[in-house]
């Protein structure tokens, strides 16, 4: 999102005018009160080049939106996920939301596979669990984005 959303100016502490490079639209956003300290502590060098300037590193490989309450419609339409599952035609058919192990899907075949080969496996390490999910789904012909 960093190449899509640009901070044009800080209007006052915690309030910004932003622009969308794709549409040319401008919006006003405000840093959520509970994230102001974290926002001001961020080092520009720690942000990913493509990341939204309001996506903050909260530590432990967790990132948070610092303007969640006032985020623009474009951001509201974006679906955050931990794992995105695509079918063989690369159509989105399932996702696991951030910080969960719950699969959201309407695809019965994917749901059955998930219940029999993923949901029943007791892997406590999150990275190992994600690798297991990716290997299992890839073997079954799905594409996995994580």
C-alpha positions as CSV (number, residue, x, y, z in Angstrom):
1,X,0.0,0.0,0.0
2,X,3.0,2.4,0.4
3,X,3.2,3.0,-3.3
4,X,-0.6,3.5,-3.4
5,X,-1.1,5.6,-0.3
6,X,1.2,8.6,0.3
7,X,1.2,11.1,3.2
8,X,0.8,14.5,1.5
9,X,1.0,16.6,4.7
10,X,0.5,16.4,8.4
11,X,-2.4,18.7,9.3
12,X,-1.8,18.6,13.0
13,X,-0.3,16.0,15.3
14,X,-1.9,12.7,14.5
15,X,-4.0,14.0,11.5
16,X,-2.8,13.6,7.9
17,X,-3.9,14.4,4.4
18,X,-3.2,11.4,2.2
19,X,-3.3,10.7,-1.5
20,X,-4.0,7.7,-3.6
21,X,-1.5,7.4,-6.5
22,X,-3.9,5.2,-8.5
23,X,-7.0,7.4,-8.3
24,X,-5.6,10.8,-7.4
25,X,-8.1,11.0,-4.6
26,X,-7.2,12.6,-1.3
27,X,-8.5,11.8,2.2
28,X,-8.0,12.9,5.8
29,X,-7.0,10.2,8.3
30,X,-6.2,10.3,12.0
31,X,-3.9,8.1,14.1
32,X,-6.0,6.0,16.5
33,X,-5.4,7.3,20.0
34,X,-4.1,4.0,21.3
35,X,-1.5,3.8,18.6
36,X,-0.1,7.4,18.6
37,X,2.9,6.5,20.7
38,X,3.7,3.5,18.5
39,X,3.3,5.6,15.4
40,X,5.8,8.2,16.5
41,X,8.3,5.5,17.6
42,X,8.4,3.9,14.2
43,X,11.6,4.2,12.3
44,X,11.1,4.8,8.5
45,X,13.9,2.3,7.9
46,X,11.9,-0.5,9.5
47,X,8.9,0.0,7.2
48,X,8.6,-2.2,4.1
49,X,8.9,-0.3,0.9
50,X,5.4,-1.4,-0.3
51,X,3.7,-1.1,3.0
52,X,1.2,1.5,3.9
53,X,2.8,4.3,5.9
54,X,0.2,3.7,8.6
55,X,1.0,0.0,9.0
56,X,3.1,-0.3,12.1
57,X,5.4,-3.0,13.4
58,X,4.0,-4.0,16.8
59,X,6.7,-6.5,17.4
60,X,6.6,-10.3,17.4
61,X,6.0,-10.3,13.6
62,X,2.7,-8.5,14.1
63,X,1.6,-5.4,12.2
64,X,-1.3,-3.1,13.0
65,X,-3.2,-0.4,11.2
66,X,-2.7,2.9,13.0
67,X,-5.6,4.7,11.3
68,X,-8.1,1.8,11.6
69,X,-11.0,4.0,12.9
70,X,-10.6,6.6,10.1
71,X,-9.3,4.3,7.3
72,X,-10.4,5.2,3.8
73,X,-12.9,3.0,1.9
74,X,-10.1,1.5,-0.2
75,X,-8.6,0.2,3.0
76,X,-12.0,-1.1,4.2
77,X,-12.3,-3.1,1.1
78,X,-8.9,-4.7,1.5
79,X,-9.2,-8.1,3.1
80,X,-6.4,-9.0,5.6
81,X,-5.4,-12.6,5.7
82,X,-2.8,-14.9,7.1
83,X,-3.3,-17.4,4.4
84,X,-5.2,-17.0,1.1
85,X,-6.3,-20.1,-0.8
86,X,-6.8,-20.1,-4.6
87,X,-8.3,-22.8,-6.7
88,X,-6.6,-24.2,-9.9
89,X,-8.0,-21.2,-11.9
90,X,-6.4,-18.9,-9.3
91,X,-9.8,-17.8,-8.0
92,X,-9.9,-16.9,-4.2
93,X,-11.9,-19.6,-2.5
94,X,-10.7,-19.4,1.1
95,X,-8.8,-17.5,3.7
96,X,-7.4,-17.7,7.2
97,X,-7.6,-14.3,8.9
98,X,-4.6,-12.9,10.7
99,X,-3.9,-14.3,14.1
100,X,-6.3,-17.2,13.7
101,X,-6.4,-20.8,12.4
102,X,-10.0,-20.6,11.2
103,X,-10.6,-21.2,7.5
104,X,-13.4,-19.1,5.9
105,X,-14.6,-20.8,2.8
106,X,-17.8,-21.8,0.9
107,X,-16.0,-24.5,-1.0
108,X,-17.0,-27.9,0.4
109,X,-14.0,-29.8,-1.0
110,X,-11.6,-27.3,0.6
111,X,-13.6,-27.4,3.9
112,X,-13.4,-31.2,4.0
113,X,-9.7,-31.3,3.3
114,X,-9.1,-28.6,6.0
115,X,-11.1,-30.5,8.6
116,X,-9.4,-33.9,7.9
117,X,-5.8,-32.9,7.3
118,X,-5.2,-29.5,8.9
119,X,-7.7,-28.7,11.7
120,X,-6.8,-32.0,13.4
121,X,-3.0,-31.5,13.4
122,X,-1.5,-30.3,16.7
123,X,1.4,-28.1,15.6
124,X,2.1,-25.3,18.1
125,X,4.7,-23.4,16.2
126,X,2.9,-20.9,14.0
127,X,5.5,-21.0,11.2
128,X,5.5,-24.8,11.1
129,X,1.7,-24.8,11.1
130,X,1.6,-22.4,8.1
131,X,4.2,-24.6,6.3
132,X,2.0,-27.7,7.0
133,X,-1.1,-25.8,5.6
134,X,0.8,-24.7,2.5
135,X,2.2,-28.2,1.8
136,X,-1.1,-29.9,2.4
137,X,-3.1,-27.6,0.2
138,X,-0.5,-27.4,-2.6
139,X,-0.4,-31.2,-2.7
140,X,-4.2,-31.1,-3.2
141,X,-3.9,-28.7,-6.2
142,X,-4.6,-25.4,-4.4
143,X,-2.4,-22.3,-4.6
144,X,-1.5,-20.7,-1.2
145,X,-0.5,-17.2,-0.6
146,X,0.9,-16.3,2.9
